[in-house]
Structure formats: structure tokens, C-alpha cells
Amino acid sequence: MTDASDDYDEAEARDAADAVYEALIARVGEGSPRPRLAPTRRAVELLGDPHRAAPVIHITGTNGKTSTSRIIEAMLRASGLRTGLLTSPHLERFTERMSIDGEPISDEAVARNWDEILPFLAIVDAELEGAGEEPLTFFEVLTVLAFASFADAPVDVVVLEVGMGGEWDSTNVADGQVAVFTPIDLDHRARLGSTITEIARTKSGIIKPTAAVITAKQPDAALAVLEEAAELTESSLAVEGDAFDVLESRVAVGGQLVSVRGLAGEYRDVPLPLFGRHQAENAAVAIAAVEAFIGGGAVRLADEVVEGGLATVTSPGRMQAIAADPVVIVDAAHNPHGAAALVAALDEYFDFDEVMVVLGVLGDKDAAGIVDVLARANASFVVTRPDSDRARDVQELSALVAARVGADRVHIAERTDDALDDARAWAAEAPKRAVVVTGSLVLVGEAMAIAADRGWGRA
């Protein structure tokens, strides 16, 4: 295969990668996934099964998937393995979703691998059209591109975050040696089901025969589903609070010190540069997953693997400060469970007297539930509209917020940049005020891009 540097200079590579993204978004969007696996299976089969080129750790859940995936990847890399990581969605550029050895995939590699797979995608699209079905979707094609890119790199292990659900998600063409479950809650009800049991059943579909199953603490209904699925597939099941646990989490400069009881040993006072008790729990799940992958859950990880991995981990858009003086924090909470973790982290890790929330929510999310939780923070709100055709109308959302916190604590800014300017101006008027941007990953990505463009710096 030709080295991409022979084909593209830097500007040409970026243009080519941008063209790939334009081709992707011309397909059915990831907000409307198709509950099917056959087209993705057909595409990877034509490509020579790149999804089988390296062992897989597969992650699903409702909240914490991306953070947990990134912590797992960082520890695997600290152990000396070359890693491939697929996460979604992206914040600014789609290449963020595919990382190789801890770095976003290069524009050159994206363009080169796209050229390699395009003829095979065309074959599958034609076969689908002939059968009266819709062509490959955005996420189906992205998944195929990721598998091809990881095989081309090549990598030693793939950390694979589910796009939505599990059973029929296109990532599920891979067979995960380790299946990881972050907390399961109500989300994407129109697609996954209206109860915890239904949602857990869809997510449990990533459990493959004889896999190691690692799960965070779950509602009873979700845990019952995972127990049944593990039994049916003759897989081992390790549950947080029983097989492993967070022993302690203490506030520290830049994050926290965590002590974890893993599957095969204890890891004491490990620095974790992420905020929130939920991130300590994500770290515990990640440690157990890596123990299961590297030593079958029977061998304690070397201290340098855990400490080195956790010390370098980042989770963009999750309790991240993107500006100082005044402080602006972004958090991708887009359901009540995530909002509760945000409010708890603000209370535990920061000492703000007043907070202004810049809020934007997509139309398919539980906006009322999110606002009910955020109202506990005694915050004021600037309601705005993320740049998405799925975004909730600002008038409707502001009325919903006003009904819970009072109209005097809510105002509207149609544009994200105006909302940020208004909130920052308010925060600058008094000490110990802060701005929190939340409700949608799309909104968080916009805020991060604006902060970078304006050079606000980092707290």
C-alpha cells in the first residue's frame, strides 16, 4: 500500500479528509440508525475482514462510554500496546472519532483508507438498492472506515465504543473479547425502548460467547438482563461494587486521587485528571476491563500501567474548563443521569457562588428531566439553540426552564456565540461566578471551537 505522504501534502490531505466527511454526511445521519448488521458485515467481508485484524474491547451504556473508552485506551497504550480507538460523536472534526496510538487519525490516513474502501462501499450500496433497501448509513460507513484504518495502521487492540444501543449497532459485527457496560439509563427511547429492561436488552447484544463482561453499578432491571445474557453466552460477569470497586476518591489539584480495588489487586492514590465521582467509577470499570483483557482478570496490572494511563487521560467536553477569568466549563450531559453527575461534580470540586448555565438540548432528549436536575444547582440560564436541525426550539425550551426556576432567571440568545458572550459578561461582574455550557454535545463542540478561535485559554 502506498504511503499517504507520497499522495498528499498537508493542505491536500485536509481537503481530502473534509471531502470524506462531506460524503459521509450525505448519507442517512447517525440520529436515524438502521437496526441491521448485514450491510456492515457485507462491507467488511468484501474488505477481507479488517474487524478481525486485532482483538476488541467493546463498550456500551448510556453515560460515560467515551470517558471509559479513553481511560481503557490510555492504560492499554501505557502497557506498550498500539491502540485503535473509535468514539462518537465528535466535537469539532470527525477525525477525532478514530485515534491510533493516542492521536486522532491523520488526514492522510483517512483519505487513503477512504480511497481503498470506496469501491467496496459502492458494491454494497448497489446490492442494497437492488434489494429495495436504503444504502449504507453515515455510521455504518464510518465503522467500516475505522476498521479498515485500524487494520492498515496496524494496531494491537481496538477499543470500540457503540454508536447507539448494541445488538444492531454496526460496531457489533466485531466480536469483543471484553464487553464493557457503563451505567444504563433511559435515553434514545424511540430507538432502544421505553424501559430500562428493554434498553439493557438491546445493549446486552454486544456480549459474545465466552467474553469477559465488566459492568458498572446498574439498576436492578438492567443487571438482571446482563446476568441472563452472560449466562446464555457462558461469559464471566464482573459487577462494580462486588468484583471491583472505587475504594476512595479525594479532590486534588486538577482532578482527584482515586483508590480502586480491581479484579486482581488494589491501586492506591492514583492521580486522575478528571472531575467527578462518576469519573472515578469510570476509571474503576476501565481498570477491571484492562485486567480482564491483559491477564484474564487474574493478574494485577503494573503500577506504571495504571498510573501512566490515568495520568495522561483526557476526556474533551466532559467537565472541561475551556476558559478562565471568568471560568467557562463545558460538559456533554444530555440526559438527567448525566446532568446529575454534572451537578454533583460542581458541588464537590468547585467553589462557585453563582453559576450561569448556557443550555441547548436536542429535540429527542428529556429536556424536562435535564432541567429539573440542573435547577438544583440554583443556577440562572441562557437558553440557546445548538447548530443542529434536531435542536429544540429556544422559545419552547426557555418556557420549560422558566416554569422550573422562574422567568427572572432565564433569558434567550438564539446564537451560541451570543449566549456565551452574555453569560461571560454576567460572570465577569462578580468574583466566584462561572459559566457552564451543557445539554448537548453539539453545543459543547460549538463552545469549544469559539473558545479556541477567540483565544480564551484554559483554566
C-alpha positions in Angstrom: 0.0 0.0 0.0 1.3 3.4 -0.9 2.4 5.8 1.9 -0.1 8.6 2.1 2.8 11.1 2.2 3.5 10.1 -1.5 0.0 11.1 -2.5 -1.0 14.2 -0.4 0.7 17.3 1.0 -0.8 18.6 4.3 -3.3 21.0 2.7 -4.4 18.4 0.1 -4.8 15.8 2.8 -7.0 18.1 4.9 -9.1 18.9 1.9 -9.4 15.2 1.0 -10.4 14.3 4.6 -13.0 17.1 4.6 -14.3 15.6 1.3 -14.6 12.3 3.1 -16.8 13.9 5.8 -19.0 15.6 3.2 -19.5 12.2 1.6 -20.4 10.7 5.0 -22.9 13.3 6.0 -24.7 13.0 2.6 -25.8 9.6 3.9 -28.6 8.8 6.4 -27.4 10.5 9.6 -26.5 8.8 12.8 -29.6 10.2 14.5 -31.6 7.8 12.4 -29.7 4.5 12.6 -31.0 1.4 10.9 -31.5 -1.7 13.1 -29.4 -4.0 10.9 -26.0 -5.6 10.8 -26.0 -7.4 7.4 -24.8 -4.4 5.3 -21.8 -3.7 7.6 -21.0 -7.4 7.6 -21.1 -7.5 3.9 -18.8 -4.5 3.6 -16.1 -5.8 5.9 -16.3 -9.2 4.3 -15.5 -7.7 0.9 -12.6 -5.8 2.5 -11.1 -9.1 4.0 -12.5 -8.8 7.5 -10.5 -5.9 8.9 -12.7 -6.1 12.0 -10.9 -9.3 12.9 -7.4 -7.9 12.5 -7.0 -7.2 16.2 -8.8 -8.2 19.4 -11.6 -5.9 20.5 -12.8 -4.3 23.8 -16.4 -3.3 23.2 -18.1 -0.6 25.3 -21.8 0.3 25.6 -24.0 2.0 28.1 -26.0 5.3 28.5 -23.5 7.6 30.1 -19.7 7.5 30.5 -18.9 5.4 27.4 -16.5 7.8 25.8 -14.6 8.6 29.1 -14.4 5.0 29.9 -13.2 4.1 26.4 -10.5 6.8 26.6 -9.3 5.6 30.0 -9.1 2.0 28.8 -7.2 3.1 25.7 -4.7 5.1 27.7 -3.9 2.2 30.0 -3.5 -0.2 27.1 -1.1 2.2 25.5 0.8 2.6 28.7 1.2 -1.2 28.7 3.0 -1.0 25.4 0.2 -1.9 23.0 -0.6 0.0 19.9 -4.2 1.0 20.1 -7.1 1.9 17.9 -10.0 3.9 19.5 -13.4 4.6 18.0 -15.7 7.0 19.8 -18.7 9.1 18.9 -19.9 11.7 18.3 -17.1 14.2 17.6 -16.8 17.7 19.0 -15.1 19.6 16.1 -13.7 17.3 13.4 -14.9 13.8 12.6 -11.3 12.6 12.6 -11.4 12.9 16.4 -13.5 9.7 16.4 -10.7 7.5 15.2 -7.5 7.6 17.2 -4.4 5.5 16.6 -1.9 5.2 19.4 -3.5 8.1 21.3 -3.6 10.6 18.4 -6.5 11.4 16.1 -6.1 9.7 12.8 -4.2 11.8 10.2 -6.0 13.4 7.3 -3.7 11.4 5.0 -4.7 8.1 6.5 -8.4 8.9 6.4 -8.1 10.0 2.7 -6.0 7.0 1.7 -8.2 4.4 3.5 -11.3 6.1 2.1 -10.0 5.6 -1.4 -9.3 1.9 -0.6 -12.8 1.2 0.7 -14.9 3.3 -1.7 -15.3 0.7 -4.5 -16.5 -1.9 -1.9 -19.0 0.5 -0.4 -20.3 1.1 -3.9 -20.8 -2.7 -4.3 -22.8 -2.9 -1.0 -24.9 0.2 -1.9 -25.8 -1.3 -5.2 -26.7 -4.6 -3.6 -28.9 -2.8 -1.1 -30.6 -0.8 -3.8 -31.2 -3.9 -5.8 -32.9 -5.5 -2.7 -35.1 -2.4 -2.2 -33.2 -1.3 0.9 -31.5 2.0 1.8 -27.8 2.4 1.2 -25.2 2.3 3.9 -25.7 5.0 6.6 -23.3 7.5 7.9 -22.4 5.4 11.0 -22.2 2.1 9.0 -19.7 3.6 6.7 -17.8 5.3 9.5 -17.5 2.0 11.2 -16.2 0.3 8.1 -13.7 3.1 7.6 -12.5 2.8 11.2 -12.0 -1.0 10.9 -10.0 -0.5 7.7 -7.9 2.3 9.2 -7.1 0.3 12.3 -6.1 -2.8 10.2 -4.0 -0.6 8.0 -2.1 1.1 10.9 -1.9 -1.7 12.2 -3.0 -1.8 15.8 -2.6 -4.4 18.5 -6.1 -3.8 20.1 -9.2 -1.9 19.2 -11.3 -0.1 21.8 -14.7 0.2 20.2 -17.5 2.5 21.5 -21.0 1.6 20.4 -22.8 4.3 18.5 -26.3 3.5 19.8 -27.6 0.6 21.7 -25.6 -2.5 20.9 -27.4 -5.5 19.4 -27.9 -3.9 16.0 -25.2 -1.2 16.2 -22.8 -1.5 13.2 -19.8 -1.9 15.6 -21.4 -5.2 16.7 -20.0 -7.0 13.6 -16.9 -7.3 15.8 -16.5 -9.9 18.5 -15.4 -8.2 21.7 -13.1 -10.3 23.9 -14.2 -8.0 26.7 -17.7 -6.4 26.8 -17.9 -3.3 29.0 -21.1 -1.7 30.3 -21.2 1.8 31.7 -24.4 2.9 33.6 -27.6 2.1 31.7 -30.4 4.6 32.0 -33.3 5.9 29.9 -32.2 7.5 26.6 -32.9 7.2 22.9 -36.3 5.7 23.9 -37.7 5.9 20.4 -34.9 3.6 19.2 -34.0 1.5 22.1 -37.1 1.0 24.2 -39.1 2.8 26.8 -37.9 0.9 29.9 -34.6 0.1 31.5 -35.2 -3.6 30.7 -35.7 -3.0 27.0 -32.7 -0.7 26.7 -30.5 -3.1 28.6 -31.6 -6.0 26.4 -30.6 -4.1 23.3 -27.2 -3.1 24.8 -26.6 -6.7 26.1 -26.3 -7.8 22.4 -22.6 -6.9 22.4 -21.9 -9.9 24.7 -20.4 -12.6 22.6 -19.8 -16.3 23.7 -17.2 -16.7 26.5 -16.5 -13.0 26.7 -15.4 -11.2 29.9 -18.3 -8.9 30.9 -17.4 -5.9 33.0 -20.2 -3.6 34.2 -20.6 -0.5 36.3 -23.3 -0.5 39.0 -26.6 -0.9 37.3 -30.3 -0.6 38.2 -31.7 -3.9 39.2 -33.6 -4.3 36.0 -30.5 -3.7 33.8 -28.4 -6.0 35.9 -30.9 -8.8 35.6 -30.7 -8.6 31.8 -26.9 -8.6 31.8 -26.8 -11.6 34.2 -29.1 -13.5 31.9 -27.1 -12.6 28.8 -23.8 -13.6 30.4 -25.3 -16.9 31.4 -26.7 -17.7 28.0 -23.3 -16.9 26.3 -21.3 -18.7 29.0 -19.5 -15.4 29.7 -18.0 -14.3 33.0 -19.6 -11.3 34.7 -17.8 -8.8 37.0 -20.0 -6.1 38.6 -18.8 -2.9 40.2 -19.4 -3.0 44.0 -18.8 -6.7 44.1 -15.9 -7.9 41.9 -14.2 -4.5 41.8 -15.0 -1.1 43.3 -13.9 2.5 44.0 -12.3 2.5 47.5 -11.8 6.2 47.7 -11.9 9.4 45.7 -10.3 12.6 47.0 -10.3 16.0 45.5 -6.9 17.0 44.3 -5.4 19.8 42.1 -6.5 19.3 38.6 -8.8 16.4 39.4 -8.8 13.7 42.0 -6.8 10.9 43.7 -8.6 7.6 43.3 -8.0 4.2 45.0 -9.5 1.2 43.2 -10.0 -2.4 44.1 -9.6 -4.2 40.8 -10.3 -7.8 39.8 -6.7 -8.8 40.7 -5.4 -6.2 43.1 -5.6 -2.7 44.6 -4.3 0.5 43.1 -3.9 3.3 45.7 -3.9 7.1 45.4 -3.6 7.2 41.6 -3.9 10.7 40.1 -6.9 11.1 37.7 -7.0 14.5 35.9 -10.8 14.3 35.5 -13.5 15.8 37.8 -16.4 14.0 39.4 -17.1 10.8 41.4 -18.5 9.4 38.2 -15.1 9.6 36.6 -13.6 7.6 39.4 -16.2 5.0 38.8 -15.4 5.1 35.1 -11.8 4.6 36.0 -12.6 1.5 38.1 -14.6 0.0 35.2 -11.7 0.7 32.9 -9.2 -0.9 35.2 -11.3 -4.0 35.5 -11.7 -4.2 31.7 -7.9 -3.9 31.1 -7.2 -6.5 33.8 -9.7 -8.8 32.1 -8.1 -8.2 28.7 -4.4 -8.5 29.6 -4.4 -11.1 32.3 -7.9 -12.7 32.2 -8.7 -10.8 35.4 -6.2 -12.9 37.4 -3.1 -10.7 37.1 -2.6 -7.4 38.8 -1.6 -4.6 36.4 1.7 -3.0 36.8 1.6 0.3 38.7 3.1 2.1 35.8 0.3 0.9 33.5 -2.4 2.3 35.8 -0.6 5.4 36.9 0.8 6.2 33.5 -2.5 5.6 31.8 -4.7 7.5 34.2 -2.2 10.4 34.4 -2.4 11.1 30.7 -6.1 10.5 30.1 -8.3 13.3 28.8 -12.0 13.4 28.1 -12.7 16.5 26.0 -16.1 18.1 26.6 -16.7 16.4 29.9 -16.3 18.7 32.9 -13.6 20.6 31.0 -12.6 24.2 31.6 -12.2 26.0 28.3 -11.7 29.5 29.6 -10.6 31.4 32.7 -11.4 34.8 34.1 -14.3 34.1 34.0 -14.3 30.3 34.2 -16.2 28.6 31.4 -16.8 24.8 31.9 -18.3 22.6 29.2 -20.0 19.3 30.0 -21.7 17.0 27.5 -24.6 15.9 29.8 -27.6 15.3 27.6 -29.9 13.3 29.9 -30.9 13.5 33.5 -28.3 10.9 34.7 -25.5 13.0 33.1 -26.9 16.2 34.5 -26.9 14.7 38.0 -23.2 13.8 37.6 -22.5 17.4 36.5 -24.3 19.0 39.4 -22.6 16.7 41.9 -19.2 17.4 40.4 -19.8 21.2 40.5 -20.7 20.9 44.2 -17.7 18.7 45.1 -14.9 20.1 43.0 -15.6 23.8 42.7 -16.4 26.7 45.0 -18.5 29.0 42.8 -21.0 31.3 44.5 -23.2 31.6 41.3 -23.4 29.7 38.0 -24.9 30.7 34.7 -25.9 27.7 32.6 -25.8 28.1 28.8 -28.3 25.4 27.8 -29.2 23.9 24.4 -30.9 20.5 24.0 -31.8 18.3 21.0 -35.4 17.6 20.4 -35.2 13.8 21.1 -33.8 14.3 24.6 -35.6 14.6 28.0 -35.2 18.3 28.3 -37.6 18.5 31.3 -35.6 15.9 33.2 -32.3 17.6 32.4 -33.7 21.0 33.6 -35.2 19.5 36.8 -31.7 18.3 37.7 -29.9 21.4 36.7 -32.3 23.5 38.7 -30.9 22.0 41.9 -27.7 24.0 41.3 -29.6 27.2 41.9 -28.3 28.5 38.6 -29.5 31.1 36.1 -29.9 30.1 32.4 -29.2 31.4 29.0 -31.2 29.2 26.6 -29.8 28.9 23.1 -30.1 26.6 20.1 -27.3 24.3 19.0 -26.5 24.2 15.3 -28.5 21.1 14.6 -31.7 20.5 12.7 -32.7 18.3 15.7 -32.3 21.1 18.3 -35.2 22.1 20.5 -36.8 25.5 19.8 -35.4 28.1 22.1 -38.9 29.6 23.0 -40.2 26.2 24.0 -37.1 25.3 26.0 -36.9 28.7 27.7 -40.6 28.3 28.8 -39.8 24.9 30.2 -36.8 26.3 32.2 -38.8 29.4 33.4 -41.5 27.1 34.7 -38.9 25.5 37.0 -36.6 28.3 38.1 -38.6 31.5 37.4 -38.7 33.7 34.4 -36.4 36.2 36.0 -33.6 33.7 35.9 -33.9 32.8 32.2 -33.2 34.7 29.0 -32.7 33.7 25.4 -29.8 34.0 22.9 -30.5 32.4 19.6 -26.8 32.0 18.7 -24.2 30.1 20.7 -21.6 32.9 20.5 -24.1 35.5 21.8 -25.2 33.1 24.6 -21.5 32.7 25.6 -20.9 36.5 25.4 -23.9 37.2 27.6 -23.0 34.6 30.2 -19.4 35.6 30.4 -20.3 39.3 30.8 -22.6 38.3 33.7 -19.9 36.1 35.3 -17.3 38.9 35.0 -19.4 41.2 37.1 -18.6 39.5 40.4 -16.0 37.1 41.8 -16.6 33.3 42.1 -19.1 33.3 39.2 -18.8 30.7 36.5 -20.4 29.7 33.2 -21.4 26.1 32.5 -22.3 25.0 28.9 -24.3 21.8 28.8 -27.3 19.9 27.4 -25.9 18.8 24.1 -22.6 17.6 22.7 -23.2 19.7 19.6 -23.5 22.8 21.8 -20.3 21.8 23.7 -18.4 21.4 20.5 -19.5 24.8 19.3 -18.4 26.4 22.6 -15.0 24.7 22.4 -14.5 26.0 18.9 -15.5 29.5 19.8 -13.2 29.5 22.8 -10.3 28.3 20.7 -10.9 30.8 18.0 -11.1 33.7 20.4 -8.1 32.5 22.4 -9.8 32.4 25.7 -7.2 30.0 27.1 -7.7 27.3 29.7 -8.3 27.5 33.4 
